[in-house]
Amino acid sequence: MSEDHETEEAGKIPTNLRLLVILEEVARAGVPVAPSALCDMLGLPKPTVHRLLHTAESEGFLQRSLDGRSFGPGRRMRKLSTNTLSSQRIRTERLRVMRDLASDVGETCNLAAPSRDGMVYLDRVETHWPLRIQLPIGTQVPFHSTASGKMYLSTLPNTMLDRLLSSVELERRTDQTLIKPAEIKQELAETRTRGFSVDNEEFMDGMTAVAVAICDDRGRLMTTLSIHAPKQRHDIDSLIAKLPKLQDAAARLEQIVLD
């Protein structure tokens, strides 16, 4: 079969765009995707899809899920996403919103994105107070013991959540840290219901935090926005009282990305 004829049969996807379209579909799905599903979605021949998936996996753009069969974003694809979100225009507007939030609430705010093993801080704006928590840009923090991580976990399907909780180390960071999967899942159920997550001295003694999701146009979490403070200034209830300002800032950040 000629390449032109194969292109016509394969949904008229040009040869040089097929890998990009596969990456786009994996990103759009938001969950690991099986090769057979990609064949059905794109109308590409099975050998073509397997060849392109192998190339993307070997180059680090995709990685196999825990089931060994389906594929999700790999290190280079996640880095590409992070760099896109950190482009000069977006970051300039984003920092303006975060500075407004930090000024309004009087505490440090953070923007974090999920990676394979935890949440990574993409941006932060510090409070003016001399007593503050030092967590620089690029810091990776656990899923299960942070407000940003629990916000992300709360958006996962149950099967994916179960796989993740069984595959990562649920380290006890403080006496408050939840390390039993059943307890974590109960906390995540409450997070889904109320629409925000909390860290009540679970990641670090004496630190409280609250986080909300920043979502794409399909309602899927892209990043999280959080504020945190030493308990000497804010217990968890005091921090939750600032939630309307946090939610307003998150809505403004969503609009920046979608525009």
FENWOWO-V945048 format. One record per run of one state. SS is the DSSP state (a for helix, b for strand, c for the rest). FROM is the first residue (numbers start at 1). TO is the last residue. If there is no record, write none. Layout:
ss & from & to
SS & FROM & TO
SS & FROM & TO
//
This chain:
ss & from & to
c & 1 & 2
a & 3 & 9
c & 10 & 14
a & 15 & 29
c & 30 & 32
b & 33 & 33
c & 34 & 34
a & 35 & 42
c & 43 & 45
a & 46 & 58
c & 59 & 61
b & 62 & 64
c & 65 & 70
b & 71 & 73
c & 74 & 74
a & 75 & 85
c & 86 & 87
a & 88 & 105
c & 106 & 107
b & 108 & 114
c & 115 & 118
b & 119 & 125
c & 126 & 139
b & 140 & 141
c & 142 & 146
a & 147 & 153
c & 154 & 157
a & 158 & 167
c & 168 & 180
a & 181 & 194
c & 195 & 196
b & 197 & 200
c & 201 & 206
b & 207 & 215
c & 216 & 220
b & 221 & 230
c & 231 & 235
a & 236 & 240
c & 241 & 242
a & 243 & 258
c & 259 & 259
//
